[in-house]
Amino acid sequence: MVLLAALYLIALAMSFFSFFEDRKDVYTRCIFLAVVLLLWCVVAFRPIGSDADSLTYMFFYHDLGKEFIEISFVWIVALVHWLFDDVRWLFIIYAVLSVFLHAEGIRRLSPALLLSVLLWLSHYFIIQDFTQIRVAVSTGLFLIGLSFLAERRRLVFFFFIAGAIFAHYSALAYLPVLFFSNRKLGLKGRIFLAGSILFMYVLYFAGVDLIFSLPIPYLEVKIDDYERLRDSGMLGDTINVFNVVFLLRIFVFFYILVKYEYIVKYHTQITLLLKVYCCSLCSFLALSSLPIMAGRVSELFGIVEIVLFPMILCTIRPLAVGRGILVVFALGLLSLNLWYNDLINFI
């Protein structure tokens, strides 16, 4: 229960301080750094078995066997064996990589540091930094890379994506983003993004499943794995594409599209972030017949919401109302993940 109390105390502290934050204020930056260090401690020293994957990682640490796993993980395991011979250092190293990479991504892209930390903690911190530690490193690299892509520095972005793939093969999904631009959207562009979500719902109702027709070797292997799990009854057949959280995300996405002309004056990176977030929403719908894959691919792109959502604050007055809305969303999502989705075992 100490872990539960720690997560809620950090979240409540961020909720309070987010109403008074100012990126240019030294106190805001100090609080941001302190919380990042605290989150690193939580991830690095949490009890093994308190999440869904740590026991598996401990097993891999002692016996990698013939698992299809990234060479980066193999190298880190070998390094830990050589230097420390203690599995705890595996989690410490991954915590350093994932937590501080996400923090740097937030620093580069977010207009509200503490709100972004709160949004990160409420969902992506728990499912990635706390659980899917290899994926967390790749999403952290992706987030930083987007700041360079927004400046049209595609080569630098490519190197960050290469690093993300090195951390976890699922980051191959990021390669199409290399061709995204940050040029201002016209009306047709905004209609296209909005229409993409509606089109995916049409395909969903029509029963069309595009993902099974993609001839991508790694993807085919993962699909076969998920199909076997589904057929054995270990996975459900579908996910609820009308769940409240997903519909709220779609609502925010459409709200940003409506207010785009105003928001882009203050946050020039929003065009690129909107395109990436559209990929997150569309992939959730397109992969709905494979629940785990739908969630994981959607989350790969969805990480941008921790810096995208605070950008709507400039459209809401008084400002405290906008902050309050995001705080309620974050605390609600945190509670949903901790109590309903059981993402953490409080041992």
C-alpha positions in Angstrom: 0.0 0.0 0.0 3.0 2.3 0.3 3.3 2.3 -3.5 -0.4 3.2 -3.8 0.1 6.1 -1.3 3.2 7.3 -3.1 1.6 7.5 -6.5 -1.5 9.3 -5.2 0.6 11.7 -3.1 2.7 12.6 -6.1 -0.4 13.0 -8.3 -2.1 15.2 -5.8 1.0 17.3 -5.3 1.2 17.8 -9.1 -2.5 18.6 -9.2 -2.0 21.4 -6.7 1.2 22.9 -8.1 -0.1 22.8 -11.7 -2.5 25.6 -10.9 0.4 27.9 -10.1 3.1 26.8 -12.5 5.0 29.0 -14.9 7.6 27.5 -17.3 9.8 30.5 -16.8 9.6 30.3 -13.0 12.5 28.7 -11.2 10.2 27.1 -8.6 8.3 25.3 -11.3 11.5 24.0 -12.8 12.7 22.8 -9.4 9.5 21.1 -8.6 9.6 19.5 -12.1 13.1 18.1 -11.5 12.2 16.9 -8.0 9.2 15.0 -9.1 11.1 13.4 -12.0 13.7 12.2 -9.6 11.0 10.9 -7.3 9.3 9.0 -10.1 12.7 7.5 -11.1 13.0 6.2 -7.5 9.5 4.7 -7.6 10.3 2.9 -10.9 13.8 1.8 -10.0 13.1 0.5 -6.5 9.5 -0.8 -6.8 9.0 -4.3 -5.5 9.6 -7.0 -8.2 6.2 -8.4 -8.9 4.3 -5.2 -8.3 3.6 -4.9 -12.0 2.7 -7.3 -14.8 6.2 -7.6 -16.4 8.9 -7.4 -13.8 8.8 -11.1 -12.9 9.2 -11.9 -16.6 12.1 -9.5 -16.8 13.7 -11.2 -13.8 13.3 -14.6 -15.6 14.9 -13.2 -18.8 17.7 -11.8 -16.7 18.5 -15.3 -15.4 17.8 -17.1 -18.7 17.2 -15.3 -22.0 16.9 -18.6 -23.8 15.7 -18.3 -27.4 13.4 -15.4 -26.8 13.0 -13.0 -29.7 14.3 -9.9 -27.9 16.2 -6.8 -28.7 20.0 -6.9 -28.7 19.9 -3.8 -26.5 18.2 -5.7 -23.7 20.7 -8.6 -24.1 23.6 -6.1 -23.8 22.2 -4.4 -20.8 21.6 -7.8 -19.1 25.2 -8.8 -19.9 26.4 -5.5 -18.4 24.4 -5.9 -15.2 25.7 -9.5 -14.9 29.3 -8.4 -15.3 29.2 -5.3 -13.1 26.6 -6.0 -10.4 25.2 -9.5 -10.7 21.9 -8.2 -9.3 18.7 -8.0 -11.2 17.7 -4.8 -9.4 20.3 -2.9 -11.5 18.4 -3.9 -14.6 15.4 -1.9 -13.4 17.6 0.9 -12.2 19.2 1.3 -15.6 16.0 1.1 -17.5 14.4 3.6 -15.1 17.2 6.1 -15.8 16.8 5.7 -19.5 13.0 5.9 -19.7 12.1 8.4 -17.0 14.7 11.0 -17.9 14.0 10.6 -21.6 10.3 11.3 -21.1 11.2 14.2 -18.8 13.4 15.7 -21.5 10.6 15.2 -24.1 8.2 17.1 -21.8 10.7 19.9 -21.2 11.1 20.3 -25.0 7.5 20.2 -26.0 5.1 20.9 -23.2 3.7 24.4 -22.4 2.8 23.2 -18.9 5.5 21.0 -17.3 3.7 19.9 -14.2 0.4 19.2 -15.9 2.3 17.1 -18.4 4.0 15.2 -15.6 0.6 14.6 -14.1 -0.9 13.3 -17.4 2.2 11.1 -17.9 1.9 9.7 -14.4 -1.8 9.0 -14.7 -1.4 6.5 -17.6 1.8 6.2 -19.7 4.2 6.2 -16.7 2.3 3.2 -15.2 1.9 1.1 -18.4 5.3 1.9 -19.9 8.0 3.2 -17.5 6.6 1.0 -14.7 5.7 -2.1 -16.7 6.8 -2.2 -20.4 10.3 -0.8 -19.6 11.8 -1.5 -23.1 8.8 0.2 -24.8 9.2 3.2 -22.4 12.7 3.8 -23.6 11.5 3.9 -27.2 8.6 6.2 -26.5 10.9 8.6 -24.6 13.3 8.7 -27.6 10.3 9.3 -29.9 9.0 12.2 -27.8 12.4 13.9 -27.9 12.8 13.2 -31.6 9.5 14.9 -32.4 10.9 18.2 -31.1 13.5 18.0 -33.8 11.1 16.9 -36.5 8.9 19.9 -35.7 12.0 22.0 -36.6 12.4 20.0 -39.9 15.5 18.3 -38.7 14.5 14.9 -40.2 18.0 13.3 -40.0 18.2 13.9 -36.2 14.7 12.5 -35.9 15.7 9.5 -37.9 18.5 8.8 -35.4 16.2 9.0 -32.5 13.8 6.6 -34.2 16.7 4.2 -34.9 17.5 4.4 -31.2 13.8 3.7 -30.4 13.9 0.6 -32.6 17.1 -0.5 -31.0 15.3 -0.3 -27.6 12.1 -2.1 -28.8 11.2 -3.4 -32.2 7.7 -2.1 -32.0 9.1 1.3 -32.7 9.3 0.3 -36.3 5.7 1.7 -36.3 7.3 5.2 -35.9 9.0 5.1 -39.3 6.1 6.6 -41.3 6.2 9.7 -39.0 9.5 10.5 -40.7 7.4 11.8 -43.6 5.1 14.0 -41.5 5.5 17.7 -41.7 4.8 20.5 -39.3 3.4 22.8 -41.9 0.2 24.6 -40.8 -3.0 22.8 -41.6 -5.6 24.2 -43.9 -9.3 23.5 -43.6 -8.9 20.4 -45.9 -6.1 19.1 -43.7 -8.2 19.4 -40.6 -11.2 17.7 -42.3 -8.9 14.9 -43.4 -7.7 14.3 -39.9 -11.2 14.4 -38.5 -12.5 12.2 -41.4 -9.8 9.6 -40.6 -11.4 8.8 -37.3 -14.8 8.6 -38.8 -13.6 6.4 -41.6 -12.0 4.0 -39.1 -15.4 3.7 -37.3 -17.0 3.0 -40.7 -14.5 0.1 -41.3 -15.1 -1.1 -37.8 -18.9 -1.3 -38.3 -18.3 -2.9 -41.7 -16.2 -5.6 -40.2 -13.2 -4.8 -42.4 -9.8 -5.7 -40.8 -6.9 -4.2 -42.7 -4.2 -5.3 -40.4 -4.3 -9.0 -41.4 -3.4 -8.1 -45.0 -0.1 -6.3 -44.2 2.9 -8.5 -45.3 5.3 -7.3 -42.6 7.4 -10.2 -41.2 7.7 -9.0 -37.6 4.1 -7.8 -37.6 2.9 -11.2 -39.0 4.7 -13.0 -36.1 3.1 -10.8 -33.5 -0.4 -11.2 -35.1 0.0 -15.0 -35.1 1.0 -14.8 -31.4 -2.1 -12.7 -30.6 -4.4 -14.9 -32.7 -3.2 -18.0 -30.8 -3.8 -16.3 -27.5 -7.2 -15.1 -28.7 -8.2 -18.6 -30.0 -7.1 -20.2 -26.7 -9.4 -17.9 -24.8 -6.6 -16.0 -23.1 -7.6 -12.8 -24.9 -11.0 -11.3 -25.7 -12.1 -11.0 -29.3 -12.5 -7.3 -29.4 -12.1 -4.2 -27.3 -14.7 -1.5 -26.5 -14.1 1.3 -29.0 -16.8 3.3 -27.2 -15.3 3.3 -23.8 -15.5 6.6 -22.0 -11.7 7.4 -21.9 -11.3 6.7 -25.6 -14.3 8.9 -26.5 -12.9 11.7 -24.3 -9.7 11.5 -26.2 -11.5 11.8 -29.5 -13.5 14.7 -28.1 -10.2 16.5 -27.2 -8.8 15.7 -30.6 -11.8 17.3 -32.3 -11.8 20.2 -30.0 -8.2 21.0 -30.9 -9.1 20.7 -34.6 -11.9 23.2 -34.1 -9.7 25.6 -32.1 -6.6 24.9 -34.3 -6.3 28.4 -35.9 -6.1 29.9 -32.4 -3.9 27.3 -30.7 -1.3 27.2 -33.5 -0.4 30.8 -32.9 0.9 29.9 -29.5 2.1 26.3 -30.0 3.6 25.7 -33.5 4.4 22.0 -32.8 0.7 21.2 -32.5 0.3 20.3 -36.2 2.9 17.5 -35.9 1.5 16.3 -32.6 -2.1 16.2 -34.0 -1.0 14.0 -36.9 0.8 11.6 -34.5 -2.2 11.6 -32.1 -4.5 10.8 -35.1 -2.4 7.7 -35.7 -3.0 6.7 -32.1 -6.7 7.0 -32.3 -6.9 5.3 -35.7 -4.7 2.4 -34.7 -6.9 1.7 -31.7 -9.9 1.3 -34.0 -8.1 -0.5 -36.8 -6.6 -3.1 -34.5 -9.7 -3.6 -32.3 -9.9 -7.3 -33.1 -6.5 -7.8 -31.5 -7.0 -6.1 -28.1 -3.4 -6.2 -26.8 -1.9 -5.0 -30.1 -4.5 -2.3 -30.4 -3.6 -1.0 -27.0 0.1 -1.1 -27.5 0.3 0.4 -30.9 -2.2 3.1 -29.9 0.0 3.8 -26.8 3.2 4.1 -28.9 1.7 7.1 -30.7 -0.6 8.2 -27.8 2.4 9.3 -25.7 2.1 12.7 -27.4 -1.1 13.4 -25.4 0.9 14.3 -22.3 2.2 17.4 -24.2 -0.7 17.9 -26.6 -3.5 18.2 -24.1 -2.0 21.1 -22.1 -1.9 23.1 -25.3 -5.7 23.6 -25.1 -5.3 25.8 -22.0 -4.8 28.9 -24.2 -8.4 28.4 -25.4 -10.1 28.2 -22.0 -10.8 31.1 -19.7 -10.4 31.4 -16.8 -7.2 29.5 -17.0 -7.9 27.7 -13.8 -11.0 26.0 -15.3 -8.9 24.5 -18.1 -6.3 23.3 -15.6 -9.0 21.9 -13.4 -10.5 19.9 -16.3 -7.1 18.3 -17.1 -6.5 17.6 -13.5 -9.8 15.8 -13.1 -9.1 13.8 -16.3 -5.7 12.8 -15.0 -6.8 11.8 -11.5 -9.8 9.9 -12.9 -7.5 8.0 -15.4 -5.0 7.3 -12.6 -7.7 5.8 -10.4 -9.1 3.8 -13.3 -5.7 2.3 -14.0 -5.0 1.5 -10.4 -8.3 0.2 -9.2 -10.3 -1.0 -12.2 -7.6 -2.1 -14.7 -5.4 -3.4 -11.9 -2.1 -2.3 -13.6 -0.2 -2.5 -10.3 -0.2 -5.2 -7.7 0.0 -3.6 -4.3 2.2 -6.1 -2.6 
